[in-house]
């Protein structure tokens, strides 16, 4: 009798306002009145226990901040955690709403913040997991899975290219490898790069950082060093990789800047390393590369914290402000013209710009800045 009782109880819990009385009514012919009464008592006890747990959870909930910026930070943290728990179908549906371009060869999506591209330790859900579902949503149940053409870091938002066919994906990957794709990122930096436009050409290498927690980071491996006032060429290790980044300040204040970055090479964490260690202007929310020896929340000036409406203790929740804003793909297959892909900034990025007093450049101003940057080379 135990198994039927639990099945009935399960139905009562999942039902929509339907109590045990209807399940064990005279019409349904219960096995015996004693069993029905016992089950009803057990169900009432379980319901009371669930209600008590719900009241305890509501009591332990953190109070919602009245500060709109802190409230937005809490929303971003909650959204990032939710991304790892949502059903793959729900995530795929969300990605379809952010499609930037679609044709017979490619699908271009707006990658959200906090979502890894590939799986790994501790990753419950990633973009590569939902590619088969996304393909079926776009092309029907017989569609083959989409293929990744490149990758973005978990914390980076913006333009991401997928391909319908594996051969097309390999062609696009080759365009990236041979540096034929123009990539432009926007970042908010702590402090303002000097000079306001230029090229960072410093090799990058991965090293173990000594500190309270031993960890590995990418760092600079300069080609030259100063020795008694003279510049001496340094011999590179085999692991050092050539890394070149073109940058241009689009808008700036005394303590922060909106910077456009164009990576010529594609080394791991290149933009973050060049900005933080090369120009001494780490990206806002970059808690990994703001300090070489420590893995700790980014330390911000009192002026910046005041503009953002945050305390230093809450700085750990600031997201990385790095956005893949534009990709220009050369002609491919039947397409005879370049494909210009532009992705709008995420809401948290726009709010930070406003808070910090940074202006969004219009298209004409952006083109003029590009011409100046090219003319200075």
DRENDO-1510 file (C-alpha; in Angstrom, 1 decimal, always signed):
<recs>
REC; n; res; u; v; w
REC; 1; UNK; +0.0; +0.0; +0.0 .
REC; 2; UNK; +3.0; +2.3; +0.5 .
REC; 3; UNK; +3.8; +2.8; -3.2 .
REC; 4; UNK; +0.2; +3.8; -4.2 .
REC; 5; UNK; +0.0; +6.2; -1.3 .
REC; 6; UNK; +3.2; +8.1; -2.4 .
REC; 7; UNK; +2.0; +8.3; -6.0 .
REC; 8; UNK; -1.2; +9.8; -4.9 .
REC; 9; UNK; +0.7; +12.2; -2.6 .
REC; 10; UNK; +2.9; +13.2; -5.6 .
REC; 11; UNK; -0.2; +14.0; -7.6 .
REC; 12; UNK; -1.6; +16.1; -4.8 .
REC; 13; UNK; +1.6; +18.2; -4.5 .
REC; 14; UNK; +1.9; +18.8; -8.3 .
REC; 15; UNK; -1.8; +19.5; -8.8 .
REC; 16; UNK; -3.1; +23.0; -9.3 .
REC; 17; UNK; -5.1; +23.6; -6.1 .
REC; 18; UNK; -6.5; +20.0; -6.1 .
REC; 19; UNK; -6.6; +18.5; -2.6 .
REC; 20; UNK; -6.6; +14.9; -1.6 .
REC; 21; UNK; -10.3; +15.0; -1.0 .
REC; 22; UNK; -10.9; +14.8; -4.7 .
REC; 23; UNK; -8.4; +12.0; -5.3 .
REC; 24; UNK; -10.0; +9.9; -2.5 .
REC; 25; UNK; -13.6; +10.8; -2.9 .
REC; 26; UNK; -16.4; +8.1; -2.8 .
REC; 27; UNK; -16.6; +8.4; -6.6 .
REC; 28; UNK; -12.9; +7.3; -7.0 .
REC; 29; UNK; -13.6; +4.3; -4.7 .
REC; 30; UNK; -10.7; +4.4; -2.2 .
REC; 31; UNK; -9.1; +1.2; -1.0 .
REC; 32; UNK; -10.2; +1.9; +2.5 .
REC; 33; UNK; -11.3; +4.9; +4.6 .
REC; 34; UNK; -8.4; +4.4; +7.1 .
REC; 35; UNK; -5.8; +4.6; +4.4 .
REC; 36; UNK; -7.3; +7.7; +3.0 .
REC; 37; UNK; -7.4; +9.4; +6.4 .
REC; 38; UNK; -3.8; +8.5; +7.1 .
REC; 39; UNK; -2.7; +9.8; +3.7 .
REC; 40; UNK; -4.6; +13.0; +4.3 .
REC; 41; UNK; -2.8; +13.6; +7.6 .
REC; 42; UNK; +0.6; +12.9; +6.1 .
REC; 43; UNK; -0.1; +15.3; +3.3 .
REC; 44; UNK; -1.2; +18.0; +5.7 .
REC; 45; UNK; +2.0; +17.6; +7.7 .
REC; 46; UNK; +4.2; +17.7; +4.5 .
REC; 47; UNK; +2.3; +20.8; +3.3 .
REC; 48; UNK; +2.9; +22.5; +6.7 .
REC; 49; UNK; +6.6; +21.6; +6.6 .
REC; 50; UNK; +6.9; +23.1; +3.1 .
REC; 51; UNK; +5.2; +26.3; +4.1 .
REC; 52; UNK; +7.5; +26.6; +7.1 .
REC; 53; UNK; +10.5; +26.1; +4.8 .
REC; 54; UNK; +9.2; +28.8; +2.5 .
REC; 55; UNK; +8.7; +31.2; +5.3 .
REC; 56; UNK; +12.3; +30.6; +6.5 .
REC; 57; UNK; +13.7; +31.2; +3.0 .
REC; 58; UNK; +11.7; +34.4; +2.7 .
REC; 59; UNK; +13.1; +35.5; +6.1 .
REC; 60; UNK; +16.7; +34.8; +5.1 .
REC; 61; UNK; +16.5; +36.6; +1.8 .
REC; 62; UNK; +18.9; +39.5; +1.4 .
REC; 63; UNK; +17.2; +42.9; +1.4 .
REC; 64; UNK; +16.9; +44.5; -2.0 .
REC; 65; UNK; +19.2; +47.5; -2.3 .
REC; 66; UNK; +17.5; +50.9; -2.8 .
REC; 67; UNK; +20.6; +52.1; -4.8 .
REC; 68; UNK; +19.7; +51.5; -8.5 .
REC; 69; UNK; +23.3; +50.7; -9.4 .
REC; 70; UNK; +23.8; +48.2; -6.6 .
REC; 71; UNK; +20.4; +46.7; -7.5 .
REC; 72; UNK; +21.6; +46.3; -11.1 .
REC; 73; UNK; +24.8; +44.6; -9.9 .
REC; 74; UNK; +22.7; +42.1; -7.9 .
REC; 75; UNK; +20.6; +41.5; -11.1 .
REC; 76; UNK; +23.7; +40.8; -13.1 .
REC; 77; UNK; +25.1; +38.4; -10.5 .
REC; 78; UNK; +21.7; +36.6; -10.3 .
REC; 79; UNK; +21.4; +36.5; -14.1 .
REC; 80; UNK; +24.9; +35.0; -14.5 .
REC; 81; UNK; +24.1; +32.2; -12.0 .
REC; 82; UNK; +20.7; +31.6; -13.6 .
REC; 83; UNK; +22.4; +31.1; -17.0 .
REC; 84; UNK; +24.2; +28.0; -15.6 .
REC; 85; UNK; +20.9; +26.5; -14.4 .
REC; 86; UNK; +18.5; +27.2; -17.2 .
REC; 87; UNK; +17.3; +24.4; -19.5 .
REC; 88; UNK; +19.3; +24.2; -22.8 .
REC; 89; UNK; +16.0; +24.9; -24.7 .
REC; 90; UNK; +15.4; +28.1; -22.8 .
REC; 91; UNK; +19.0; +29.3; -23.5 .
REC; 92; UNK; +18.7; +28.4; -27.2 .
REC; 93; UNK; +15.5; +30.4; -27.4 .
REC; 94; UNK; +17.1; +33.4; -25.7 .
REC; 95; UNK; +20.0; +33.2; -28.2 .
REC; 96; UNK; +17.5; +33.3; -31.2 .
REC; 97; UNK; +16.2; +36.6; -29.9 .
REC; 98; UNK; +19.7; +38.1; -30.1 .
REC; 99; UNK; +20.5; +37.0; -33.7 .
REC; 100; UNK; +22.4; +39.8; -35.5 .
REC; 101; UNK; +22.6; +38.1; -39.0 .
REC; 102; UNK; +21.5; +34.9; -40.7 .
REC; 103; UNK; +22.1; +33.5; -44.2 .
REC; 104; UNK; +22.7; +30.2; -45.9 .
REC; 105; UNK; +26.2; +29.9; -44.5 .
REC; 106; UNK; +26.3; +31.8; -41.2 .
REC; 107; UNK; +24.4; +32.7; -38.0 .
REC; 108; UNK; +25.7; +35.6; -36.0 .
REC; 109; UNK; +24.6; +35.9; -32.4 .
REC; 110; UNK; +24.9; +38.4; -29.6 .
REC; 111; UNK; +26.8; +36.5; -26.9 .
REC; 112; UNK; +25.5; +37.3; -23.4 .
REC; 113; UNK; +27.7; +38.1; -20.4 .
REC; 114; UNK; +28.7; +35.2; -18.1 .
REC; 115; UNK; +28.1; +32.4; -20.6 .
REC; 116; UNK; +31.1; +30.2; -21.5 .
REC; 117; UNK; +31.6; +29.1; -25.1 .
REC; 118; UNK; +33.1; +25.7; -24.2 .
REC; 119; UNK; +32.6; +23.3; -21.3 .
REC; 120; UNK; +35.0; +22.7; -18.5 .
REC; 121; UNK; +35.4; +22.1; -14.8 .
REC; 122; UNK; +32.4; +23.6; -13.0 .
REC; 123; UNK; +30.6; +24.6; -16.3 .
REC; 124; UNK; +27.0; +23.2; -16.3 .
REC; 125; UNK; +25.9; +24.9; -19.5 .
REC; 126; UNK; +27.8; +26.5; -22.4 .
REC; 127; UNK; +27.1; +27.8; -26.0 .
REC; 128; UNK; +28.5; +24.6; -27.6 .
REC; 129; UNK; +26.0; +22.5; -25.7 .
REC; 130; UNK; +23.0; +24.3; -27.2 .
REC; 131; UNK; +24.2; +24.5; -30.8 .
REC; 132; UNK; +22.1; +21.4; -31.9 .
REC; 133; UNK; +19.0; +22.9; -30.3 .
REC; 134; UNK; +19.6; +26.3; -31.8 .
REC; 135; UNK; +19.9; +24.8; -35.2 .
REC; 136; UNK; +16.6; +22.9; -34.9 .
REC; 137; UNK; +14.8; +26.1; -33.7 .
REC; 138; UNK; +16.1; +27.9; -36.8 .
REC; 139; UNK; +15.9; +25.2; -39.5 .
REC; 140; UNK; +13.6; +22.5; -38.2 .
REC; 141; UNK; +14.1; +19.2; -36.4 .
REC; 142; UNK; +16.2; +17.7; -39.2 .
REC; 143; UNK; +18.8; +20.5; -39.1 .
REC; 144; UNK; +22.4; +19.6; -38.4 .
REC; 145; UNK; +24.1; +21.3; -35.4 .
REC; 146; UNK; +25.8; +24.7; -35.9 .
REC; 147; UNK; +29.5; +25.0; -35.7 .
REC; 148; UNK; +31.7; +27.5; -33.7 .
REC; 149; UNK; +33.9; +29.7; -35.9 .
REC; 150; UNK; +35.8; +31.4; -33.1 .
REC; 151; UNK; +35.6; +31.9; -29.3 .
REC; 152; UNK; +35.0; +34.7; -26.8 .
REC; 153; UNK; +35.9; +34.7; -23.1 .
REC; 154; UNK; +33.1; +33.9; -20.7 .
REC; 155; UNK; +32.9; +37.5; -19.4 .
REC; 156; UNK; +33.1; +39.1; -22.9 .
REC; 157; UNK; +29.8; +40.1; -24.7 .
REC; 158; UNK; +29.1; +40.8; -28.3 .
REC; 159; UNK; +29.4; +39.5; -31.9 .
REC; 160; UNK; +29.9; +35.7; -32.2 .
REC; 161; UNK; +29.9; +33.9; -35.6 .
REC; 162; UNK; +28.5; +30.4; -36.1 .
REC; 163; UNK; +28.4; +28.3; -39.3 .
REC; 164; UNK; +25.9; +25.8; -40.7 .
REC; 165; UNK; +28.5; +23.7; -42.4 .
REC; 166; UNK; +31.7; +22.4; -41.0 .
REC; 167; UNK; +33.6; +23.3; -44.2 .
REC; 168; UNK; +32.3; +26.9; -43.9 .
REC; 169; UNK; +33.4; +27.0; -40.2 .
REC; 170; UNK; +36.9; +25.9; -41.2 .
REC; 171; UNK; +37.0; +28.7; -43.9 .
REC; 172; UNK; +36.0; +31.3; -41.4 .
REC; 173; UNK; +38.5; +30.0; -38.8 .
REC; 174; UNK; +41.2; +30.3; -41.5 .
REC; 175; UNK; +40.2; +33.9; -42.1 .
REC; 176; UNK; +40.6; +34.6; -38.3 .
REC; 177; UNK; +43.9; +32.7; -38.3 .
REC; 178; UNK; +45.4; +34.6; -41.2 .
REC; 179; UNK; +44.2; +37.9; -39.7 .
REC; 180; UNK; +41.8; +38.8; -42.5 .
REC; 181; UNK; +38.9; +39.5; -40.1 .
REC; 182; UNK; +38.7; +43.0; -38.7 .
REC; 183; UNK; +37.8; +42.8; -35.0 .
REC; 184; UNK; +36.8; +45.8; -32.9 .
REC; 185; UNK; +36.1; +45.7; -29.2 .
REC; 186; UNK; +34.9; +48.5; -26.8 .
REC; 187; UNK; +36.1; +48.6; -23.2 .
REC; 188; UNK; +35.7; +50.9; -20.3 .
REC; 189; UNK; +39.1; +51.4; -18.6 .
REC; 190; UNK; +40.2; +52.5; -15.2 .
REC; 191; UNK; +42.4; +55.6; -15.9 .
REC; 192; UNK; +43.0; +57.0; -19.4 .
REC; 193; UNK; +45.5; +55.5; -21.8 .
REC; 194; UNK; +48.4; +57.8; -22.8 .
REC; 195; UNK; +48.9; +58.6; -25.6 .
REC; 196; UNK; +45.2; +58.5; -26.6 .
REC; 197; UNK; +45.9; +56.4; -29.7 .
REC; 198; UNK; +48.6; +54.0; -30.7 .
REC; 199; UNK; +49.8; +50.4; -31.0 .
REC; 200; UNK; +50.9; +48.1; -28.2 .
REC; 201; UNK; +53.4; +45.6; -29.7 .
REC; 202; UNK; +54.6; +43.5; -26.7 .
REC; 203; UNK; +54.8; +39.7; -26.7 .
REC; 204; UNK; +52.7; +37.8; -24.2 .
REC; 205; UNK; +53.6; +34.7; -22.2 .
REC; 206; UNK; +51.8; +32.6; -19.5 .
REC; 207; UNK; +53.5; +32.5; -16.2 .
REC; 208; UNK; +52.8; +31.3; -12.6 .
REC; 209; UNK; +52.0; +34.2; -10.3 .
REC; 210; UNK; +53.4; +33.9; -6.8 .
REC; 211; UNK; +51.0; +35.0; -4.1 .
REC; 212; UNK; +48.7; +33.6; -1.4 .
REC; 213; UNK; +47.1; +31.6; -4.1 .
REC; 214; UNK; +49.3; +30.1; -6.8 .
REC; 215; UNK; +47.8; +30.7; -10.2 .
REC; 216; UNK; +48.7; +31.2; -13.8 .
REC; 217; UNK; +48.2; +34.4; -15.7 .
REC; 218; UNK; +49.2; +35.8; -19.1 .
REC; 219; UNK; +51.7; +38.6; -18.8 .
REC; 220; UNK; +54.0; +40.7; -20.9 .
REC; 221; UNK; +57.3; +39.4; -22.2 .
REC; 222; UNK; +59.0; +42.6; -23.6 .
REC; 223; UNK; +61.5; +42.5; -26.4 .
REC; 224; UNK; +63.7; +45.2; -24.8 .
REC; 225; UNK; +64.7; +46.3; -21.3 .
REC; 226; UNK; +66.6; +49.2; -19.8 .
REC; 227; UNK; +70.2; +48.4; -18.6 .
REC; 228; UNK; +72.2; +51.4; -17.2 .
REC; 229; UNK; +70.2; +53.8; -19.2 .
REC; 230; UNK; +70.6; +51.8; -22.4 .
REC; 231; UNK; +67.9; +49.8; -24.2 .
REC; 232; UNK; +69.0; +46.2; -24.5 .
REC; 233; UNK; +67.2; +43.6; -26.6 .
REC; 234; UNK; +65.9; +40.6; -24.6 .
REC; 235; UNK; +65.9; +37.1; -25.9 .
REC; 236; UNK; +62.4; +35.6; -25.8 .
REC; 237; UNK; +61.5; +32.2; -24.4 .
REC; 238; UNK; +59.9; +29.7; -26.7 .
REC; 239; UNK; +56.5; +30.2; -25.0 .
REC; 240; UNK; +56.3; +33.9; -25.7 .
REC; 241; UNK; +53.8; +34.8; -28.4 .
REC; 242; UNK; +53.7; +37.9; -30.6 .
REC; 243; UNK; +50.8; +40.1; -29.6 .
REC; 244; UNK; +49.8; +43.4; -31.3 .
REC; 245; UNK; +46.8; +45.6; -30.3 .
REC; 246; UNK; +45.8; +48.9; -31.9 .
REC; 247; UNK; +43.8; +51.2; -29.6 .
REC; 248; UNK; +42.0; +54.5; -29.7 .
REC; 249; UNK; +40.3; +56.5; -26.9 .
REC; 250; UNK; +36.8; +57.4; -27.9 .
REC; 251; UNK; +35.8; +59.3; -24.8 .
REC; 252; UNK; +37.6; +60.1; -21.6 .
REC; 253; UNK; +37.4; +61.8; -18.2 .
REC; 254; UNK; +40.1; +62.3; -15.5 .
REC; 255; UNK; +39.6; +58.8; -14.2 .
REC; 256; UNK; +38.2; +56.5; -16.9 .
REC; 257; UNK; +37.8; +56.1; -20.7 .
REC; 258; UNK; +35.9; +54.4; -23.4 .
REC; 259; UNK; +38.5; +52.7; -25.6 .
REC; 260; UNK; +38.2; +51.0; -29.0 .
REC; 261; UNK; +40.6; +48.1; -29.3 .
REC; 262; UNK; +41.5; +46.3; -32.5 .
REC; 263; UNK; +43.6; +43.1; -31.9 .
REC; 264; UNK; +45.8; +42.3; -34.8 .
REC; 265; UNK; +46.8; +39.0; -33.3 .
REC; 266; UNK; +44.6; +36.7; -31.2 .
REC; 267; UNK; +46.5; +35.6; -28.1 .
REC; 268; UNK; +44.6; +34.5; -25.0 .
REC; 269; UNK; +43.5; +37.5; -22.8 .
REC; 270; UNK; +45.6; +39.8; -25.1 .
REC; 271; UNK; +43.4; +42.9; -24.7 .
REC; 272; UNK; +43.2; +42.6; -21.0 .
REC; 273; UNK; +46.9; +42.1; -20.6 .
REC; 274; UNK; +47.9; +44.9; -23.0 .
REC; 275; UNK; +45.6; +47.4; -21.3 .
REC; 276; UNK; +46.4; +46.5; -17.7 .
REC; 277; UNK; +50.2; +45.7; -17.8 .
REC; 278; UNK; +51.1; +47.6; -21.0 .
REC; 279; UNK; +49.1; +50.8; -20.6 .
REC; 280; UNK; +48.4; +50.7; -16.9 .
REC; 281; UNK; +44.7; +51.0; -17.6 .
REC; 282; UNK; +42.9; +47.8; -16.6 .
REC; 283; UNK; +39.4; +47.2; -17.9 .
REC; 284; UNK; +36.6; +48.0; -15.4 .
REC; 285; UNK; +35.6; +44.8; -13.7 .
REC; 286; UNK; +38.8; +42.9; -14.6 .
REC; 287; UNK; +39.4; +41.2; -11.3 .
REC; 288; UNK; +42.1; +38.9; -12.7 .
REC; 289; UNK; +44.5; +41.3; -14.4 .
REC; 290; UNK; +44.2; +44.4; -12.2 .
REC; 291; UNK; +46.9; +43.0; -9.9 .
REC; 292; UNK; +49.7; +40.7; -10.9 .
REC; 293; UNK; +50.3; +39.0; -7.6 .
REC; 294; UNK; +46.8; +38.7; -6.3 .
REC; 295; UNK; +43.5; +37.2; -7.2 .
REC; 296; UNK; +41.3; +39.8; -5.6 .
REC; 297; UNK; +38.5; +42.2; -6.5 .
REC; 298; UNK; +39.6; +45.2; -8.5 .
REC; 299; UNK; +40.5; +48.2; -6.3 .
REC; 300; UNK; +38.9; +51.4; -7.5 .
REC; 301; UNK; +39.4; +55.1; -6.5 .
REC; 302; UNK; +36.8; +56.7; -4.3 .
REC; 303; UNK; +35.8; +59.0; -7.1 .
REC; 304; UNK; +35.0; +56.1; -9.4 .
REC; 305; UNK; +33.2; +54.2; -6.7 .
REC; 306; UNK; +31.1; +57.3; -5.9 .
REC; 307; UNK; +30.2; +57.7; -9.6 .
REC; 308; UNK; +29.2; +54.0; -9.8 .
REC; 309; UNK; +27.3; +54.3; -6.5 .
REC; 310; UNK; +29.2; +51.3; -5.0 .
REC; 311; UNK; +31.3; +50.6; -2.0 .
REC; 312; UNK; +34.7; +48.9; -2.4 .
REC; 313; UNK; +33.3; +45.7; -0.7 .
REC; 314; UNK; +30.8; +45.4; -3.6 .
REC; 315; UNK; +33.4; +45.9; -6.4 .
REC; 316; UNK; +33.8; +42.2; -6.8 .
REC; 317; UNK; +30.4; +42.1; -8.5 .
REC; 318; UNK; +31.3; +44.6; -11.2 .
REC; 319; UNK; +31.2; +42.7; -14.5 .
REC; 320; UNK; +34.0; +42.9; -17.1 .
REC; 321; UNK; +33.3; +45.8; -19.4 .
REC; 322; UNK; +34.7; +44.3; -22.6 .
REC; 323; UNK; +32.4; +44.1; -25.6 .
REC; 324; UNK; +33.0; +42.6; -29.1 .
REC; 325; UNK; +31.4; +45.5; -30.9 .
REC; 326; UNK; +32.2; +44.9; -34.5 .
REC; 327; UNK; +33.4; +42.2; -36.9 .
REC; 328; UNK; +34.1; +42.7; -40.6 .
REC; 329; UNK; +34.2; +39.4; -42.5 .
REC; 330; UNK; +35.7; +39.3; -46.0 .
REC; 331; UNK; +33.7; +37.9; -49.0 .
REC; 332; UNK; +33.0; +34.3; -48.5 .
REC; 333; UNK; +31.3; +31.7; -50.9 .
REC; 334; UNK; +28.6; +33.3; -52.9 .
REC; 335; UNK; +28.8; +36.5; -50.9 .
REC; 336; UNK; +30.9; +39.0; -52.9 .
REC; 337; UNK; +31.0; +41.8; -50.4 .
REC; 338; UNK; +32.4; +42.2; -46.9 .
REC; 339; UNK; +30.0; +41.5; -44.1 .
REC; 340; UNK; +29.9; +44.2; -41.5 .
REC; 341; UNK; +28.5; +42.9; -38.2 .
REC; 342; UNK; +27.8; +45.4; -35.4 .
REC; 343; UNK; +26.4; +44.5; -31.9 .
REC; 344; UNK; +24.8; +47.0; -29.5 .
REC; 345; UNK; +26.2; +47.4; -26.0 .
REC; 346; UNK; +24.7; +45.5; -23.1 .
REC; 347; UNK; +22.6; +47.4; -20.7 .
REC; 348; UNK; +25.1; +47.3; -17.8 .
REC; 349; UNK; +27.8; +48.7; -20.1 .
REC; 350; UNK; +25.6; +51.6; -21.2 .
REC; 351; UNK; +24.6; +52.4; -17.6 .
REC; 352; UNK; +28.3; +52.5; -16.6 .
REC; 353; UNK; +29.1; +54.9; -19.4 .
REC; 354; UNK; +26.4; +57.3; -18.1 .
REC; 355; UNK; +27.5; +57.0; -14.5 .
REC; 356; UNK; +31.1; +57.7; -15.4 .
REC; 357; UNK; +30.3; +60.6; -17.6 .
REC; 358; UNK; +31.6; +58.9; -20.8 .
REC; 359; UNK; +30.0; +59.8; -24.1 .
REC; 360; UNK; +28.9; +57.4; -26.8 .
REC; 361; UNK; +30.5; +58.3; -30.1 .
REC; 362; UNK; +28.3; +58.7; -33.1 .
REC; 363; UNK; +29.2; +56.9; -36.4 .
REC; 364; UNK; +30.8; +60.0; -38.0 .
REC; 365; UNK; +33.0; +60.7; -35.0 .
REC; 366; UNK; +34.0; +57.0; -34.9 .
REC; 367; UNK; +35.1; +57.1; -38.6 .
REC; 368; UNK; +37.1; +60.3; -38.0 .
REC; 369; UNK; +38.9; +58.7; -35.1 .
REC; 370; UNK; +39.7; +55.7; -37.3 .
REC; 371; UNK; +41.2; +57.9; -40.0 .
REC; 372; UNK; +43.3; +59.8; -37.5 .
REC; 373; UNK; +44.6; +56.5; -36.0 .
REC; 374; UNK; +45.5; +55.2; -39.4 .
REC; 375; UNK; +47.1; +58.4; -40.4 .
REC; 376; UNK; +49.3; +58.4; -37.3 .
REC; 377; UNK; +50.9; +55.0; -38.2 .
</recs>
